[in-house]
């Protein structure tokens, strides 16, 4: 996101209309595109999904929650949420 001076990019009549409602501050104009879901751009969402599947599979194989905590560096509650959650 970059900041531009309105008088450099907007037609004068549009600028004057905006100034009637808001003047002298910074205004954010959102993109018309729908924002992407969290983690889709970087791939982290998919990495976490795979990690959570591994954790569930290892729990089914007999790993204890404490062993999973040590291996994945997660808290007891986080492991429980992954294993027993949705």
C-alpha positions in Angstrom: 0.0 0.0 0.0 1.4 3.4 -0.9 0.3 6.9 -0.1 -0.4 9.4 -2.8 -1.5 13.1 -2.8 -5.1 13.2 -3.9 -4.5 16.3 -6.1 -1.8 14.3 -8.0 -4.1 11.4 -8.9 -7.8 12.6 -8.7 -9.7 14.9 -11.1 -10.3 18.2 -9.5 -14.1 17.8 -9.3 -13.7 14.4 -7.6 -11.2 15.9 -5.1 -13.5 18.8 -4.2 -16.4 16.3 -3.7 -14.3 14.2 -1.3 -13.1 17.3 0.5 -16.7 18.1 1.4 -16.8 14.9 3.4 -13.2 14.5 4.6 -10.4 16.9 4.4 -6.8 17.1 5.6 -6.4 13.5 6.7 -5.4 10.1 5.3 -8.1 8.0 3.8 -7.8 4.3 2.8 -9.5 3.4 -0.5 -9.9 -0.4 -0.6 -9.2 -2.5 -3.7 -12.3 -3.7 -5.6 -10.8 -7.2 -5.6 -12.0 -9.6 -2.9 -9.2 -10.1 -0.4 -7.4 -13.5 -0.4 -7.9 -15.8 2.5 -5.3 -15.9 5.3 -2.3 -18.0 4.4 -3.2 -18.7 0.7 -0.6 -16.3 -0.7 2.3 -17.7 1.4 1.2 -21.3 1.6 1.3 -21.4 5.4 -2.3 -22.5 5.5 -1.5 -25.6 3.6 1.6 -26.3 5.6 -0.4 -26.1 8.9 -3.1 -28.4 7.5 -0.4 -31.0 6.6 1.3 -30.6 10.0 -2.1 -31.1 11.8 -2.8 -34.2 9.7 0.6 -35.6 10.8 -0.2 -34.9 14.4 -3.6 -36.6 14.2 -2.0 -39.6 12.5 0.8 -39.9 15.0 -1.8 -39.7 17.9 -3.7 -42.6 16.2 -0.4 -44.6 16.1 -0.1 -44.3 19.8 2.1 -41.2 20.4 1.2 -39.4 23.7 0.2 -35.7 23.8 3.5 -35.0 25.7 5.6 -36.7 22.9 3.7 -34.6 20.2 4.2 -31.5 22.3 8.0 -32.0 22.3 8.2 -33.0 18.6 6.1 -30.1 17.3 6.9 -27.5 20.0 3.2 -26.9 20.7 1.4 -26.5 24.0 -0.8 -29.2 25.5 -3.9 -27.3 24.7 -2.8 -26.8 21.0 -2.2 -30.5 20.5 -5.5 -31.4 22.1 -7.3 -28.9 19.9 -5.7 -30.4 16.8 -6.3 -34.0 17.8 -9.8 -33.7 19.2 -11.1 -30.6 17.4 -12.7 -30.4 14.0 
